[in-house]
Amino acid sequence: MSDPTTIRRLYGRRQAFALRNRAQRLVEDLLPEVAVPKEGALDAARLFGKACLLELEIGFGKGEHLVAHAAARPETGFIGCEPFLNGVTGLLGHIEDDGLSNVRVHDGDALNVLERLPDASLERVYLLHPDPWPKARHAKRRFVNPGPLDLIAAKLKPGGEFRIATDHPVYMRWSVMQMARRSDFEWLAEHAEDWENRPDDWPPTRYGEWAAGEGRPIWYFRYRRR
Ligand SMILES: C[S@@+](CC[C@H](N)C(=O)[O-])C[C@H]1O[C@@H](n2cnc3c(N)ncnc32)[C@H](O)[C@@H]1O
């Protein structure tokens, strides 16, 4: 596995707008209760106070996808990572509205959390509509790159699943190419319908809904950790 310190990086904005009253309250009151500790080793017991299955979403946006899974499977612990503070408050609002106790939130780089989890500890990792960085000179910024993929491979259990969705043709081709080079993941697709259609157990995301609303194709990739 590549040295995680060589892949630590975060691109993009942290905050777009001043937080409104509710958002401010959620950040001050709820975030400390559900935040992933900023330092030290992580596991289910530290995060959820018990042994449980763990899943992690990288860049959850406003959190719709993560919350749908968390509500459907209350015994599984979900870790959401998102540096964009206006997105974090979106997820916090869902957690409060739905009374969810099985979600933990990291308001920063997913790599920082992945690094601190035990190897072979995650059932699933989700990377949905990652920032495409379409220019070739920015390709190293894409999350789908050998360093982050090595880390995801290490943290997934054998048989665990890595899910990628994108509506960007450059990112689609890039992801297929990067993943095809790897012997540690098996692509779970047999027919074109498998990547052209959103599976039933795959809740929509905000970016996915935008793309669909504009009639753009979305590609859904499921990879099993060998
Ligand atoms: C295009 S948005 C997609 C959001 C959401 N997944 C969706 O489909 O609606 C990509 C998100 O990834 C987040 N992101 C970028 N780099 C990240 C990183 N290293 N760790 C966690 N999130 C990251 C960005 O802040 C942004 O909110």
The ligand as a Gaussian input file, in Angstrom:
#p B3LYP/6-31G(d) Opt

LIG

0 1
 C      -19.728000      16.462000      -6.771000
 S      -19.989000      16.368000      -5.040000
 C      -21.070000      14.941000      -4.878000
 C      -21.806000      14.896000      -3.578000
 C      -22.695000      13.676000      -3.351000
 N      -21.889000      12.466000      -3.261000
 C      -23.756000      13.538000      -4.418000
 O      -23.658000      12.616000      -5.228000
 O      -24.694000      14.355000      -4.417000
 C      -18.421000      15.721000      -4.455000
 C      -18.246000      15.905000      -2.977000
 O      -17.058000      15.258000      -2.543000
 C      -16.496000      16.024000      -1.512000
 N      -15.059000      15.663000      -1.384000
 C      -14.052000      16.024000      -2.205000
 N      -12.883000      15.523000      -1.773000
 C      -13.167000      14.824000      -0.642000
 C      -12.372000      14.080000       0.284000
 N      -11.041000      13.971000       0.110000
 N      -12.982000      13.500000       1.330000
 C      -14.323000      13.622000       1.502000
 N      -15.129000      14.301000       0.658000
 C      -14.557000      14.897000      -0.401000
 C      -16.739000      17.466000      -1.938000
 O      -16.718000      18.367000      -0.857000
 C      -18.132000      17.352000      -2.563000
 O      -19.159000      17.659000      -1.646000

